[in-house]
Amino acid sequence: MILLSLMTPFFLQRFHLFSEAPLKGYFSESPLPGLKYFTWDRWFRSIFQDDISTRVNDNIGAHKSLIRFSNQLDYSLFGITHAKGFMAGKKGYLFEEDYIHEYNGDYFIGKAPIEKKLERLKDVMDSLRAYHVPLLLVFEPGKASFFPEYIPSRFHPWKKTDKNLDWFLKISFGKGIPFLDLNTWFLKIKDTARYPLFPKYGMHWSLYGAAVAVDTLKRYVEAATGTKLPGFRISRMVPCSIPQGTDNDIGDLLNLVCPLPRTYGAYPEIVFGGSPRRSLSVLVIADSYYVSIAEAYGRKLFRYQDYWYYNKKVYPHQNQDPPPYVDKSNLRDKLKKYDVVLLMVSEINLHGGFWNFADEAYLSFHPEVKDPLVYGLENRIRNEREWFTSISGRSLSEGVPLDRMIRENAEYFFYLYYNDFPGKGYWDTVQYITMNIRNNPEWYNKIMRNAREQHMPVDTALKLNAVYTYEQFKKNR
């Protein structure tokens, strides 16, 4: 019986006695194990053994069912989820962890970067307004802000500090940048909404919440453009205790044997009116919140719709491998051809600073401006998830402000790979020389002594010496 039980996975894999539903989420499946992969070189470097072990494990009989069974045990007994980046909160509410870090202020990128992004965005707004193209900024809601009462206690949600959303709203208001704050709006109607605005097992707004958001967004666009959009209404709400579509997008990723407990919800049936006709062309730069809007509403409200997914990939092909990427050449002319531009960002993505859209659009209107390479690297860190989460983790553990940690890592990367960067400008070279001075104790101490004698800030003295060194180098070439 023991031998038979040990042989069962082999028989299941060999004879395909039953079919298994595919696992949800991203998985890289290994090919079947085979001796064709064997070479003496791979054997002595242990590559063959490791690879064959992985292949056997990934192709064992009932592999997907065993994963679901293991996931179910951990979730039911200990509340542990095996979907990377997702977790169970209180009373069974599921969260994406990044929402909580944004809400707590763990991902606060600092006031200065936010101010620069918004200054540039306002410049782009003013530039596009000259061509009668309104650029509308929309802050989407976040699940952690909406349900802080269900955040796990180990994150200490009551101790939240400065967070990106608060500063984006405050600085936008101070600079006179018009915006639509759906996050605050959702919180205001949280207790009076007839149906849940955020689902228990989903990471985005509920399908009902999306309808509420679009109703408000439609009026905002109409007021900004002076153009009426086609009307729509909810003809009826269909009650359903089993989450549908994106209302269960985290629940699907858990890959459990048993379905999650039923939950209260309802789904809208939308009816669009016959008039007025669709007349506006729109460019939407947004995150995945807009996915539930693009087809169900966007195609019916606008004459023409382009959706730049995270300002990077072309919707609806963003999940292809490889996905088509947005062509940013002649960006200024591309932006001018639309009747309205929507820039929509949820709380979870604010640390990315609009995914570089404000910088790219600003530079397209001001080609004479050239950003330092270090600034570009800071943007890259904020928008590459693994790099950003690694640095934010170090920031928390070492007690160093996140904005300083990002800047220091960008400077280190710049210094390390300086010779590999194309298109270096004058000030890039000056900054590189400045870093060389800092790494030369004798040179650096001499400049510090001179700065003290002349009552000059050390940073100013460093820059002056770097400029002088560079000018002398160019003169003697």
BELNORSUL-V205565 format. One record per helix or strand of 3 or more residues. SS is the DSSP state (a for helix, b for strand). FROM is the first residue (numbers start at 0). TO is the last residue. If there is no record, write none. Layout:
BEGIN
SS:FROM:TO
SS:FROM:TO
END
This chain:
BEGIN
a:1:14
a:34:36
a:39:43
a:46:57
a:62:77
b:85:87
a:89:91
b:93:95
a:96:103
a:110:128
b:133:139
a:142:145
a:147:149
a:152:154
a:156:158
a:163:173
b:178:180
a:181:187
a:206:224
b:231:238
a:244:252
b:265:271
b:280:285
a:287:300
b:303:308
a:330:335
b:339:345
a:346:351
a:353:364
a:372:382
a:384:397
a:401:415
a:417:419
a:425:437
a:440:452
a:457:475
END
